[in-house]
């Protein structure tokens, strides 16, 4: 991971935790596994104020472009579970793909799919719905020092 751990805006972190707790329809192994991994990563995630979130971090409502070695290129938006619209490429933050990318940054690699049929993807672009802070590198460096 580019920043050493997932990075979340403080309020969004709490919202995602709530979505995870409310999600009682996890039936397939791959989805359950991804959400468990997300939960583990969230225990060590950096939590920042909204104005301190780096411009390249995936947040709820971000637009994301990913690519893979096999020529896969996909653009989608991460949204709340109630706003999912596959036809408009709006993916839930607690879906397998959404949980795999939330809190990650441009350049991060993810492995997505079912066991035995996994695809490696690289996050190539993130467009946040709001403007980002320009001094994010210094903020993250300071935050890391206070965590360790």
N, C-alpha and C positions, 0 to 999 in steps of 0.2 A: 504494500500500500504506500502510496506516495508520501503521506503524512505520518506513517507508522501505525496508525489506527484509523478507524472510521471517525468522521467529523460530523457532528450534528449541531443544529441550532437548538438551544435549550428547550424551548416550547415544543418544537417538532419532535425532539427525542421523547418527550412525555406522550405526545399524540401517537407516535409509532408504538410505544409500549402498550398504550390503550388498545390500539388496533390488534396487536398480537394477543392480548388477553381476551378480546371479544371474538377472535377467530376460532370458532368451535367446529368448523367444517373441514378441518384438515384430515383428509383421508388418504392421500397418496404419499408414499414414502419420500419422494424427492421434495415435495413442497414442505412437508414436516421437517425434513433434514435442513433445508435452506433456512427456515424460520428459526430452528434451534441454533444454527451457526450464527445467524444475525443476532440472536439474543446473547450469545456468548461474546460476540464482538462488541455489542453495545455495553457490556459490563466494563470494558476498558476504553471505550470511545472518548474522544475529546468532545466536550460540550461547550459551545461558545455562544455569545450574544449574537443576535441576527446580523448586526452591522459588522461583525468580525468574521463572518463565514467567507472563506476564500471563494473567488469567482469560479473556480473549477470544481467545486464540490457539488455532488448531486443531492438536491433537496427535493421535498415534495413540490410538485409543479414544474420541476426542471425539465427541459428538453434534452435528450441524450442521443448521441450518435455512437454506435459501436461498429466494429468491423472484426472480421475473422480471417484466418489464413486461407480458408476455402472460398474466399470471395464474398462472404456474407457481409452485408451492410444493412443496418437497420437504424431507423430513427423512431423514437417514441417519447412519450411524456410520462413521468411518474406522478400518479394522482392518489387521492384517498380512495378507499374501497368503494365508496358510494358514487364516485365519478368515473368508474371504469367504462370505457367505450372502445372496444377492440377495433371497430371500423375507423376510428379517429386516432388509433395508436396510443390510446390512453391506458396505461398499465398500472394496476394496483401496487402500492408500495409494499404490500404483504404477499404479492404473488411471488412465484419462484424467481422470475427475472427481476422484479422490483426489489425484492429483499437482497438479491445478489449485488445490486448496484448502489442502493441508497447509502449515503455517507462516504462514498468513494470519490475519486478524483480522475481527471483526464490523465491518461497514461496507465491507469490501473488495469490489471488483467483479471478477468473472471472466468470461471468454468461453469457453464450453464447447461442444463438438460438432465435427462435421466441417466442413472449409472449404466455404463456400457454404450451410451449414445450422447456423450458430453461434447460440447463445442466450446473451444477457447475463444474468448472475445476480448478486445481491447477497447476501452472507453476513449473515443477520439475527440469528442466535443461535448461540452456541457453549456447550456444556456439557461441561466437562472431567470425566474420571473421578475426578479427585482435587481437593483444595482448592487454590486459587491464592493467591499472595502478594498482599497488599493494597497494597504500595508499588511496584507495577510501573512506574509512570510515571517515578519517580526512577531506578530501576535501568536502564531503557532509555535515559534521557537520559545517564546516566553511561557506559553501554556504547557509545552512539553516539559520544560524545566521545573514547573511547579507540580506536575504530576509525578515525576520520578524523584 
